[in-house]
């Protein structure tokens, strides 16, 4: 018999400005507060570069968590068309997968563990 674990992941596939907005809201809902690692531009709508900055802040900038792994992930996203993301819970931790497209048939998934966000959430819950 299988128990229903509830929602264990959620994703979004859209244009960069929508991806930025949805990802930021999802991260803020997860950490139970404002995400201060990314400031939105008040005048300009988000574009691909803004989405890259948000992803960089989430992956390597949260709580001063600058890792070479995070830098490599961001470097691999630069210049590619980001088509979507998926946030998933795995063993009480949050994982992020980012989907890119290069040309018509070439797609790629890049994943990162977001332990820093999990620590922020646990700290705010206690």
Beta strands, then each sheet from edge to edge (+ up, - down):
strand 1: 9-13
strand 2: 81-90
strand 3: 93-102
strand 4: 106-113
sheet 1: 1+ 2- 3+ 4-
end
